[in-house]
Amino acid sequence: MRQIILDTETTGLQTSEGHRIIEIGCLELINRKLTGQRYHQYINPLREIEEGAAAVHGVTTQFLQDKPIFSEIVAEFIDFISGAELIIHNAPFDVGFINYEFSLISKKYRPLTNYCQIIDTLVIARQLHVGQRNSLDALCKRYSIDNSHRELHGALLDAHLLAQVYLAMTGGQGSLFDSLQTGEDTGQKNHTANILPQIKRELRILSANAEEIEAHEEMLAKMVQQGKCLWSA
């Protein structure tokens, strides 16, 4: 089973306002194990980055000036993801931007779902943790995944974190991340953090105190009297 963890960074929030993708980060999983294969690319969006977006990911318009435009990397990108199952957090955002980029190049490029299947980890998280915060940061905290090194967002760094969250949510296999590199360095701290620690979990055992044991025995006795205690000797 080939899966691709995918994340993007953009110039802003809305394609309707002409915002573009500036970074794509992908990690390959086969049979729930990282293979070391990845796709990472910064992209010249041919427009300015919104101040609010820059504050989130720290990438500057100047940094992207010598990077390829999307049409120059689209074939390589599609080749990497084709036939895989894409795992994305809040998939409509990233998929919408990728489809928008496809539409700007040529009508020959079809929507992303024609090339691969898509799993939205935000949907999974909302089903598992109803009524709770399910941002990537919140999920990292919930599953004891160390994201303290992430002061800014970055597509490849967030893909590393999402891979750990996805494996933890769907089976707990989340310690497969030794010495993974985040790729090019923008000079921002989030892009220089390049080693993710293994998840360390210790099972806490809480024993009942004497008062709690006594209350439990009283409740069992009442249930026996009512004929509703099937497991009491």
N, C-alpha and C positions, 0 to 999 in steps of 0.2 A: 504494500500500500504506500503510494508516494503522496506525501502532503507537503505543501509549501506554506510556511508562516510568512505573512506579508503585511507590511506597513508602509505608509507614505507620509511625506510632509508636503505642505502646499504653501502657496503665497497668501492664501486667505481661506475663508470658509465656504464660499459659494461659487460654483461654476457659472451661475447666471450672471455673475459680476466679472466674468472673464478670468477667474483665478486658475492657477495652473499647478501642476505637480513639480516639486523641486528635488525630491529625493524618493527613491524606492529601495526598500530593504527586504530581502527574501532569504529564508533559511529552509533547507530541504530536510524533511523527515522521511525515512523509509522504515516501515514497521515500528513507528513510534521512537525511532532513534535518529539523532542528528548524524548526517553523513559527512558534514564538513563542507558540503557544496552550498554555495550561496550566490545570490545575485545582489549587488549593491551598486547604485548609480546616483550621482548628483546630476541634476538637469538644469540647463539654462531655460527659464520660463519665458524669456523675452518680454518681461514686464517687471515692475517693482514689486517687492514683497511688502505686504501690509505691516505696519508697525506692531499690531497685536500679534500677528503670526510670527514675526521675528522674535518677539519676546518669549514665545513658546519654544521654538526650536533653535534659535540663536544663529540661524544661517543668514548671511547677508547677500544682497544683490551683487555686490562686488565679488564675493567669493565664487559666485556662479557664472561670472562673465566668460570664463574659458571652458565651461563645461558643455557637453553636447546638448542639442535640443532633442525633444522627445522623438521626433521623426527619425533621428539618427540612431536611436537605441531600441526602437519599438520591436524590430525583428528579433533581436537578441532576447529581449524581455519575454516576448510571446513564446519563443523557443524554450525558455527555461521553465515557464509555468504550464505549458500545454499538457493536457491529459492528467494533471495533478488535481488534488483537492486543496483549494486555497482556504487557509484558516486566517480570518481577519477579525479584529475587534471593532465593532460598529461598522460592519461591512458596507452598508449603503453609502457611507461617506467615501471610502477608498474606491469602491467599485464605480460610483458616480464620476469621480475624477478621472479614473482610468478610461472609462467609456467616453468621457468628454475629450480626452486627449486623442483617442482613436478617431473620433468624429472630425477633429480638426485636421487630420492627416489625409484620410481617404475613405471613401465609402466601402472600400474592399475590406476594411477592418470591421469585424462584427462585434457585438457586445461581449464582454468578458465571459459570460456564462456559456458562450459557444466554444470556448477554449478549455474550460475547467469547471469543476463543481466548486461551490462556495459554502463554507461553514462560518457562521457568525458567532464568535465566542461571547459576545454581549447577550445574545439570545439564550445561550446555554447558561450563562451566569444568572440571568434574570429568572430562569426556571429553577435553578438550584438555590438561589438566595433571594427569595421573593421579598420585595419591599426594602431591600438594602442597597447601599451604594455599590455599583459594579463597574466603576472606572478601572482602568488597568492598575493604577496606583492602589485603589481599594482592594483589588483582588490579590495583588502582591502582598499586601499586609495580611489579608485573610489566610493566605496559603504559606505564610512565613517565607516569602521570596524576597531577598535583599535587593532593594532598588535604591539604596541610599546614595549610590554613586551617580544617580540620574538627577542632575540639577536642571537639565533642559531635555526636551524631547529630541529624538533622532530616530529615523526609520529603522536602521539596523539594530540599534540598541533596544528600541521598543519591541522589535521582532524577537530578540533574545528573551526579553521578559515575557512576552506573550507565549512563546514556546513553553516556558516553564509553567505558566498559568494554565495553559491548555492541557498539558500532560497531568498536572495536579488535579484539575477539575474532572478529567476523564479517566483517571486511573492512578494518580499519585506518582507516576514515573517522571520525576522532575529533577533528577540530579545527573544530567547527562551533558553538562555544560562546562567542562574543563577547558580553560585557555582558548576561548573563542574570541576572535578578533572582530572589532567593529568596523574595520575598513578605513577609508580616508579620514584624515584629521582636518577639521575646520578650524582648529585652534580653540574650540569650545570644550568644556570639561566633559560633556556628555559623549563627545566623539573620541576622547582620549581614553576613557575608561574601557579597557579591552579584555578584562578577565572577570567572568561572572563566577561567584562562589557557588559551591555545591549547597543544596538545601540541607540543613541539619535540623532534624525534628526529634524531640524527645517526648515520649508519651508520659503525660502526667497522671499519676494514680492518686485519686482522692478517696480516702477511707471515711466511712461514716463514723461520727462520734457516738458516745453512749446514749445521749439524748435522742439522736436521730434513729438509732437502732431500736430503742424502746418505743418510739412513735411508730416505727415500721411494724413492730410485733403487734402493737395494739390494733393497727389497721388490719393486719392479716387475721387477727382473732375475730374482729367484727365481720370480715368477709366470710370467714368459716361459718359463723352463726347464721349468716344470710344465705349460705350455700353457694357463694359466688367465688370462692377461692379454689381454683383448680390445681394450683401448684404447691399448696401447703400440705405437709406430711400429716 
